[in-house]
Structure formats: structure tokens, C-alpha cells
Amino acid sequence: MSTRVESALPISSRRVTYRLLEGDERERLWARMVAQWPMATEYQQATTRQIPLLALHHGVN
């Protein structure tokens, strides 16, 4: 799944394409994310659903 969106950051706006991460790629990047932001583990434990993890790509593919 890949979709175009526009992000609105406080200093700029940019078109990006996002892709829902799945499988081994998601697991690898989830581990990196919780290493930087350990609270994500608490959020995951507080729900029965898997928290979506997206990859953002600058530009339009």
C-alpha cells in the first residue's frame, strides 16, 4: 500500500509518499524506534492492535 500525502511541518510543507511497513522490515525498524523512544513499547502493550509503522518518502513516486 502506497499513498500520497502532504505533510505540514511548522517551517515547511512537503509532498511525501507513505508505505505501511510489514513483516521483517517492520520488526527491524520497530526495534530501532523503541531503542530511540522506549515509551512506544508501553503504547503497544496498552492495545491489542499492532501500531502501524509507516515509511515516508520525499517526492512523488
Backbone as CSV, one residue per row, in Angstrom:
resi,resn,N_x,N_y,N_z,CA_x,CA_y,CA_z,C_x,C_y,C_z
1,MET,0.853,-1.176,0.000,0.000,0.000,0.000,0.897,1.236,0.000
2,SER,0.680,2.115,-0.939,1.444,3.348,-1.019,0.485,4.466,-1.384
3,THR,0.554,5.568,-0.662,-0.382,6.665,-0.862,0.361,7.988,-0.788
4,ARG,-0.099,8.957,-1.533,0.488,10.295,-1.493,-0.218,11.132,-0.449
5,VAL,0.553,11.880,0.315,0.011,12.804,1.313,0.885,14.040,1.320
6,GLU,0.413,15.087,1.954,1.217,16.288,2.121,1.395,16.530,3.603
7,SER,2.647,16.670,4.017,2.902,16.934,5.434,2.999,18.435,5.643
8,ALA,2.532,18.885,6.768,2.600,20.299,7.115,3.438,20.440,8.381
9,LEU,4.700,20.730,8.210,5.595,20.961,9.335,5.567,22.443,9.679
10,PRO,5.943,22.807,10.911,5.885,24.211,11.305,6.665,25.149,10.377
11,ILE,7.730,24.648,9.746,8.547,25.540,8.922,8.409,25.290,7.430
12,SER,7.751,24.189,7.029,7.627,23.919,5.605,6.511,22.920,5.337
13,SER,6.190,22.795,4.071,5.206,21.813,3.629,5.852,21.009,2.505
14,ARG,5.631,19.711,2.497,6.297,18.863,1.513,5.402,17.690,1.162
15,ARG,5.368,17.344,-0.107,4.611,16.166,-0.532,5.464,14.924,-0.282
16,VAL,4.821,13.912,0.272,5.511,12.659,0.547,4.626,11.494,0.112
17,THR,5.255,10.367,-0.084,4.560,9.112,-0.316,4.804,8.267,0.915
18,TYR,3.773,7.585,1.394,3.996,6.718,2.550,3.671,5.280,2.198
19,ARG,4.295,4.382,2.950,4.099,2.951,2.752,3.995,2.308,4.125
20,LEU,2.975,1.484,4.315,2.797,0.750,5.561,3.850,-0.346,5.619
21,LEU,4.627,-0.367,6.707,5.673,-1.368,6.859,5.076,-2.656,7.412
22,GLU,5.566,-3.770,6.912,5.063,-5.077,7.336,6.214,-6.066,7.463
23,GLY,5.957,-7.157,8.154,6.893,-8.269,8.218,8.227,-7.924,8.854
24,ASP,9.287,-8.529,8.307,10.641,-8.354,8.842,11.087,-6.897,8.831
25,GLU,10.715,-6.175,7.765,11.108,-4.759,7.679,10.496,-3.976,8.843
26,ARG,9.217,-4.223,9.129,8.568,-3.524,10.237,9.220,-3.887,11.565
27,GLU,9.486,-5.161,11.773,10.088,-5.598,13.030,11.463,-4.964,13.245
28,ARG,12.262,-4.908,12.190,13.602,-4.314,12.282,13.514,-2.828,12.621
29,LEU,12.621,-2.103,11.946,12.507,-0.667,12.189,11.773,-0.361,13.485
30,TRP,10.849,-1.233,13.909,10.194,-1.049,15.212,11.253,-1.138,16.316
31,ALA,12.161,-2.101,16.206,13.226,-2.246,17.208,14.093,-0.988,17.271
32,ARG,14.394,-0.405,16.143,15.168,0.843,16.122,14.377,1.973,16.759
33,MET,13.060,2.009,16.475,12.240,3.082,17.021,12.166,2.995,18.544
34,VAL,11.924,1.801,19.093,11.804,1.702,20.548,13.150,1.905,21.241
35,ALA,14.251,1.682,20.526,15.558,1.999,21.102,15.695,3.507,21.302
36,GLN,15.097,4.292,20.405,15.136,5.750,20.496,13.996,6.304,21.345
37,TRP,12.864,5.618,21.351,11.658,6.079,22.034,11.033,4.907,22.782
38,PRO,11.598,4.524,23.941,11.141,3.345,24.680,9.663,3.366,25.062
39,MET,9.072,4.533,25.171,7.663,4.626,25.540,6.753,3.944,24.508
40,ALA,7.231,3.756,23.293,6.428,3.077,22.267,6.054,1.673,22.707
41,THR,6.920,1.017,23.467,6.623,-0.319,23.979,5.418,-0.275,24.901
42,GLU,5.330,0.751,25.726,4.180,0.896,26.622,2.889,1.106,25.836
43,TYR,2.954,1.914,24.790,1.774,2.131,23.956,1.334,0.815,23.316
44,GLN,2.295,0.029,22.818,1.952,-1.237,22.178,1.322,-2.196,23.179
45,GLN,1.831,-2.234,24.393,1.302,-3.131,25.415,-0.097,-2.718,25.884
46,ALA,-0.457,-1.462,25.676,-1.758,-0.958,26.126,-2.883,-1.232,25.127
47,THR,-2.564,-1.860,24.002,-3.579,-2.114,22.985,-3.437,-3.536,22.453
48,THR,-4.512,-4.036,21.849,-4.459,-5.369,21.252,-4.110,-5.307,19.765
49,ARG,-4.180,-4.120,19.195,-3.863,-3.993,17.767,-2.375,-3.699,17.595
50,GLN,-1.854,-3.966,16.412,-0.472,-3.621,16.124,-0.435,-2.155,15.690
51,ILE,0.423,-1.379,16.325,0.541,0.031,15.974,1.162,0.139,14.584
52,PRO,0.511,0.853,13.668,1.052,0.979,12.316,2.382,1.733,12.318
53,LEU,3.266,1.307,11.462,4.546,1.975,11.275,4.662,2.283,9.793
54,LEU,4.904,3.553,9.474,4.934,4.000,8.084,6.329,4.445,7.679
55,ALA,6.660,4.234,6.421,7.879,4.782,5.834,7.451,5.954,4.953
56,LEU,8.085,7.110,5.155,7.790,8.291,4.348,8.902,8.506,3.343
57,HIS,8.535,8.845,2.122,9.494,9.095,1.057,9.210,10.474,0.471
58,HIS,10.229,11.300,0.373,10.069,12.633,-0.207,9.784,12.508,-1.704
59,GLY,9.005,13.423,-2.200,8.682,13.420,-3.624,7.539,12.489,-3.926
60,VAL,7.205,12.391,-5.189,6.101,11.547,-5.635,6.671,10.407,-6.446
61,ASN,6.370,9.192,-6.049,6.868,8.004,-6.763,5.851,7.493,-7.726
